Amino acid sequence: MKQEDRVNQTKHNFRMALLRLMQEKPINKISIRELTEVSHYNRSTFYLYYQDIYDLQEDIEQTVLREVQERMERHPPLEMKDSIYPLIREMFLYADENREVFKMLSISNSYSTLTNDITELVRKRCYMAWDIVFPGANKEHYEPFFHYLCSGLIAIVIYWISDSKKSVDEISEIAARLVYSGSTVLTEN
C-alpha cells in the first residue's frame, strides 16, 4: 500500500470513529483517548493529522463538501434538460456510501455548518442550471422552489437512510419525479 493510501485510510478510520462516538454523545464530551481506542490508533498518530477533535470534525465537513461538489460537477446543467435522474442518483449513491455521515447530519445539530455549506453549494448549482434548463424562467420563483426542493430532498434522504428498504435506483426515481413535477413552477409567470 502506498504512503498516500495509508494516510487516507488512517484519516478515514479516525473520521468513522468520531462519527460512531458522536452517535453516543456530543462532540464536546469525546476525548482523544476514546477516539484512539475506537479507531485502534495511538494518540501520536492522531496528532500527526489533527490538532484536536474539532479539527477532525472540520476535516469531515470539508471532505463531504468537496466530494458533494465533485459529484455534482460530473453532471453538467445541459444534461439536466433531458433528465435530473442521473444527478439525483449520484447524490443518493454518495449518501449510501456515506451513511454514517448522513445519519449524523440527520440527528446532530453540530453539523449545521456543513448542512448550510452544502445548501449554498446546491443553491448556486441549481440557479446556474435553471438559467440554462429553463430559459426565460421566472427568477422570482427560484428561491421558494429551492427551499421546497432542498427541504424535500433532505427529508427523503433522512427517511431513506433511517428506514426505507428502497434501492438507490428506486428512491432516486421517486425523488427525480418529485423534482421534475415541482419544477413546473419555474416556467409559470
Secondary structure as GFF3:
##gff-version 3
##sequence-region A 1 189
A	DSSP	alpha_helix	3	22	.	.	.	ID=ss1
A	DSSP	three_ten_helix	27	29	.	.	.	ID=ss2
A	DSSP	alpha_helix	32	39	.	.	.	ID=ss3
A	DSSP	alpha_helix	43	49	.	.	.	ID=ss4
A	DSSP	alpha_helix	53	73	.	.	.	ID=ss5
A	DSSP	alpha_helix	79	82	.	.	.	ID=ss6
A	DSSP	alpha_helix	85	97	.	.	.	ID=ss7
A	DSSP	alpha_helix	99	107	.	.	.	ID=ss8
A	DSSP	three_ten_helix	109	111	.	.	.	ID=ss9
A	DSSP	alpha_helix	112	133	.	.	.	ID=ss10
A	DSSP	three_ten_helix	139	141	.	.	.	ID=ss11
A	DSSP	alpha_helix	142	162	.	.	.	ID=ss12
A	DSSP	alpha_helix	168	182	.	.	.	ID=ss13
A	DSSP	three_ten_helix	183	187	.	.	.	ID=ss14
###
